[in-house]
């Protein structure tokens, strides 16, 4: 039987990584960038309405997002908004990511959506948030 010894040592990472665009990863990259200090540049984001809903939501919360054609510069949130209106379009990911994020930032928000989004269940998210002090005026859209 062959064996291999591998030694991994800590080191600082730098460089570029190019991956195929993914809606799921694109949501997460935008959100993480909005939480960072300074400006984060992201290339190869998937362009779709769901991502534009997330971009609009993060902008409403206080991030500055500039870009097009999959290439964006995101300035992290330094002064979160106190109140915002968030149109999630038909994006369940945007809705489910943004409700707890807005709550964590202490931003009073009204979430709206269209298509089948208002019919989708949200209580598995809302119940634990309510148990931990979040306040919801309604359990149906708009939230």
C-alpha positions, 0 to 999 in steps of 0.5 A: 500500500502506498502512503503519502505524507502531506504537510500543510503550513499556514500562509496568507492567501492572495491572487484571483479565482475564477469560477463559473457564475452561480446564483447561490454563490453570487448571493453569498459573495454580495452579502459577505462583501457588504459586511467587509470594511472598504471596497470589495471587487467581485467579477463573474457574478451571475446576472439575474433578477434574483441577484438584482433583488439582493443588490437592491436590498443591500443598497437599501441597508447601506452598502454601495454597489456599483457595477454591471456585466457581472463585475461589481465594486461593493463598499461595505455597510458603515452606517446601516439604514434605520428603515427600508423597503425591500422588493425581493421580486420573486427571490426566495433566497433574497427574502430568507437571507435579508430578513435576519440580516436586516433584523441583526442590523436593527433596520425596520424593513418592509419586505415585498415580493411577487409571483409565487413568493408571497405564498411560500412558507416563511414561518421556519425562519420567523419562529426562531427569530421571534423567540429571540426578540425579533418583532414582525407586524404580520406573518404574510407578505408584505412582512 
